[in-house]
């Protein structure tokens, strides 16, 4: 009968005083260390980007805040009993009042011009009201949505124009590059505020006028970044191989060059969004923004600034939303930069 050896101690005791034959014992529960070769799963570039992005807590927080703001900007105006243009002079300049937080002085509703008494005893305005009695909770999220729409639309168009312009200029070079760069320098020398002022002479003030003004000037930065990236890679071996095989210039630009600079394009676009949001707010502050009764974050700040000493909440709340929004986009853009190009983090 074969002897079953389970441990090294059992084996040592068995070997003492016995002549061991191969058929006298059986080894069990001793796993083979190398049963097979383990092959690590393949990883794509975008998977590595996602892993690096997830490891950046600041970028995740920024992305989460942007997502929350997007949801609130669409959801709050839709479900609220108030509208962004609903005027009620009986409720003008009422301070913020939030259910369950009335024990906090800032949210008690007792510092406004009109108090929450009488017919308004059961009324709540989370961000208060403006001088015309319009609910600031709805107007702030409506303004956030409009500001995001202006910035997002302008950046998307600028990315398209800037990529196309920069890739053509950088790839073909020579006299094509010289002419395109001189035109770019001429456009860049004209201030955006001057272009917007001239546009107002032929277009009505409004949302699309601001978008057109941003489109006419903000593509220059994207074109410069794209041109620099194209100049860096257009002499590499895979581009020369495509030329040798007879590929056309535009085929190489869109099939070979564009995928290799896509990371830098995304990073530049993300950093451009907060700049566009701030510029839209600046235009609204100087009276060239969204006309009433529409609201953007800039127009809300402009309206609240007129009564900052009496009702400071009318300017403080839009400023906080604008600051958090811009900070979140910058944090997310910084995380995308580190994810697409880890070497940039060390610089």
Protein Blocks (a to p, Z undefined) as FASTA:
>chain_A
ZZddfbfklmmmmmgopacdfklpccehiacfblbacddddddfklmmmmmmmmmmklmm
mmmmmmmmmmmmmmmmmmpmbdfklccfklgoiacddehilmpmklnopmbmbdcehjlm
mgccfkbpafkopafklmmmmmmmmmmmmmmmmmmmmmmmmmmmmmmmmmngmmllmmmm
mmmmmmmmpcfklmmmmmmmmpccdfklmmmmmmmmmmmmmmmmmmmmmmmmmmpmklmm
mmmnopafklmmmmmmmmmmmmmmmmmmmmmmmmmmmmmmmmmmnopaccdfbdcfklmm
mmmmmmmmmmmmlmmmmmmmmmmmmmmmmmmmmmmmmmmmmmlmmZZ
